[in-house]
């Protein structure tokens, strides 16, 4: 029993002595660097489109059309677009892949539609980014008429 009590007392002594010493080991420059890092980590890009929907109006079936969705990074960090996908294979998005878009800079998302389908169509393009939401969506629509 004496050995158990001695072991517990020894462990308690080690932990309390380390705790007192730990305060003296903290460097103020490390605290400042951590604070700056945490402040920078809170900065995020914001993807803001001029328009989120484009209507091609009436088009003949099989007529290829395209539109450009212009956007601005209104956030505090570089915007990175990692992917853009459409709701079907008839719609092809093209996005800037070469470099991040700095805060305040603009970019363009080109969306091509091959004119397939019939009657009213609506297609969605999902843009995957490093924004807080992680993705944004734009839409195209048209009324596809039978070709003569």
Secondary structure, DSSP 8 states (H G I E B T S, - for coil): -HHHHHHHHHHHHHHHHHHHHHHHH--HHHHHHHHHHHHHHT----EEES-SEEEEEEEETT--EEEEEEEEE-SSS-B-EEEEEESSTTEEEE---SS-B-TT-EEEEEEEE---SSEEEEEEEEEEESSSSSEEEEEEEEEEE---
